[in-house]
Amino acid sequence: MATHCTPQNGAPVLKIYFDLIFVSIFRYIDFSYVAAGIFQIVKIQFSMLATLNNVLIIACSAYLENRFNHLNTIIAKDQEDNTTTSMDWHKIRDHYGQLTKLVKIIDKRINPIVFLSFFSDLYNLCLQCYYVVSRRNYYYLVNYSDCIQEQSGLLQTRFYKPFAAVFTFIKMISVSILCARLYTSSRRPLSCLHTVPKAAYNNDAHRFMEQVYHSKIALSGFEFFYITKEMMITVLGILVTYELVLIQLKS
């Protein structure tokens, strides 16, 4: 876009590029290459931090999920070996309690990162959806409107915002799916407990079932929300409602 607008405006390509990228900033301050360079560095740092935050969230969730999967494997194996006799549910319940404490400790450390990551992704996704539905180009705020209007029919210009919206949506859903597996793994002992024969069922098994059933073991965002499949469905419903409102307002 900047290279196409250079011959018509006579300004350097780099200046036009920064004007287009930081349009909301240079509306209020005078343009300078020093300020543009600082803003570009900050933008790159924020992009790298956002990616690293997602990687950290996925890594912590994958580690915790692996620990619960290991416990589920032990429960399934012990159940096969003790079909008629009672299992050591007290020991298994203690193991499960230790894993629950580990999840709480890790969640207390990273829940601000989870909250900021999901909030920023949801904000960017709503913003991109707004641009796609309204077909509004925020570049109109600078002095290159004629050139941009001419270039709006280009393939890369026409499909950039839908691509950005789809990419943000896929990234957010991918992180959610990978993190939601932790909650699913923590609930898996219920399937084994529901098939325990009467001869092997005792008070420890009942207490363990109550503990698993009433525990909310998942990563959270300041405990405002927990990353589960139900949360994903709720977010999808909010996005669909937001899109419908935009379409109705446009019509």
N, C-alpha and C positions, 0 to 999 in steps of 0.2 A: 504494500500500500504506500509506504513512504517513497519508494523508488518511482512509483507511477505519479506521485504528486510533485516530485521535485522539478520537472521541467516546467510545469504550469505555474509554480509559485516562486521559483528561483531560490528557495531556501535550501540549506544543506540537508542531505538525507538524514543525518543523525539528529538534527534539530526537529525535523518533521516526525521522526520515529518517537522521540521522547515526548513531543507534543501529543501524539496519538495515544501513547501508553499511559502517561500521567496527566491526562486531560483534566481531571478533577482537581489537581494540585496547581497546575500552571494557569488555571482560571483566576486564582487569587494572589499569586506571587509572580514576579518577573522571572522569565526564563533565564537560566544560566547552566552551563555545562557541568559546573561543580555540583550544583544541587541535583541535576538530573543524574549524574553519576552516583551520588549518595543514595538517591531513591532507588536506582537500579540495583545497587548492592543490597539494600535493605529488602527489596522484592525477592532477589535470589535467595537471601538468607531465610526469609519467611517460607519460600517454597521448599527449601531443603529441610527446614525444621518441621514443616507439615508432613513431609514424606517420612522423616525419621520418627516422628510421633506415631504415625500409622504402623511403622515397622515395630516400634517398641510395644505398642498395644497388641499386635498380632503375636509377637514373640512371647510375651507374658501369658497371653491366653493359650497359646499352643503348649507351653510348658505345663501350666496348670491342668489343661485337658489331658495331657499325657499321664500325669500323676493319677487322675481319676480313672483313666482307662486301665492303668495298671491295677488299681484296686478292683475295678469291675472284672478284670481277668481272674484275679484271685478269688473273688466271690463265686464266679461261674465255675471255676475248677473245683473249689471246695464243695459246691453244691452237687456236682457230678460225683464226687467221692463220698459224699454223706447224704445219700438219698433217703435213708431210713433213720439215721441218727442225727442228733442235734448238732448244728455247727457252732463254732465259737463266735456267736454274734457280738459278745461283749468286746472282744479284741477287734473285730471288724468295725464296730461302732466307734471305738477309740481312734482307730486309723482314719476313719471318715471325719471325725471331729478335728484331728490334727490338720487334715487337708483343708477343712473349712476355715480354720484359723489362718492358715497360710494364704488362702484366697483373700480374707479380710485384710491381712497385713499388706499384701501387694496392692489390693484395691485402694487402700487408704493412701498409698504413695502415688499412684498413677491416676486416680480419678479426676484430678484437675486436667491432666493431659487428655483423658477420654472426653471430658466435657468440651474442652476447647476444640478438639479435633472434629467431633460430630457437629458442634455448633457452626464452625467455619465451613465444613462441607455442606451442611444444610443451607447455610446462607448463600454460598456460591451457587448451589444448585437452583435455589429459588430465583436468584438474580439472573442466571443464564436462562431459566425457563421464561422469565419476564421478557428478556430480550428476544427470545425465539417467538413467543406468542404475539407480542406487540409489534415485532419487526422494527423495533426502535434502535437506531444506531447512536450510541452515545458519543460518537466522533463529531456529531453536529455542533458540539460546543466550541470547536476551534475554527480557524479560518480556512479550512480545507474542504468545506461542504460541497463545493462544485466538483472538485476532483473525486471525492469519496462517492458522490452520487453517480459519477460515471463508472467508478470501479465496483459499484455494488452488485453488478451483474456477473462479475467474475465467479468462477466455480469455487475458488478458495475463500472468497469473501462471503459467498452465499451460505456455505456449509460450515463456516468456522464456529459460529455460536451453537448450532445443533450438535456439532461434534464435541464442543466444550461441555455442553450440558450432559450429553451421554457419557463422556469420560468421567465427569464428576460423579454421576449417578452410579456408574459401575464401580468406581473406587470406594464410594461410601457403602454400597451393598456388599462388596467383597470383604471389607473390614468387618462389617456387621455379621456376615455369615460365618466367618472364621472365628469371631469372638463368641457368637451364640452357641457354638459347639461345646463350650465349657459348661454352660447351663444344662445342655442336653446330656452330657456325660455325667454330670452330678446327679441327674434324676434316673439314670439307668439302673441303679440297684433296686428300684421299685419293681422292675420286671422280674427280677429273681425272687424278691420277697413275696410277690403275688403267687408264685408257683411252689412255695415251700410247703411240703406235706405237713399234715396235722401233727404227726409224731415228732417232727423237727422244729415245730413252731413253739416258741416260749416267750417269756416276758422281754428278754433282750432283743429278740427279733421284732417284737411289737414296738419297743422303744426306738429301735433303729429305723423302722418304717415311718414312725411319727417324725423322727428327726429329718429324714430325707424329704418327706412330704412337705414339711413346714419350713424348710431351709430355702433361702434365696441366694444361691451360690452363682454369682456372675459378676463380671466387671461392671462398674457403674460410672456415671458422670455426676460426681458430688452427691450420689444417691438420689438424684432427681429422676433418673431412669436407669434401668438395667438392660444390658445388651442381651436380649433374648429374641427368639423368633417372633414372639408376640409384639415386641417393640418394633421390629422391622415392618410387620403388617400395619402397625399404627402410623409409622412414618410414611409408608406408601399411601395410606389413606389420606394423610394430610397433604401430600404432594398432589394427589389426584384432585382433591378439593380445591387446592390453590390454583391448579391449571383450569378447572372449570370456572372459578371466579374470574380469572384473567380473560378467558374466552367470552364470558358473559359481559364483562365490562367493555371489552373491545367491540362487541356487536351492538 
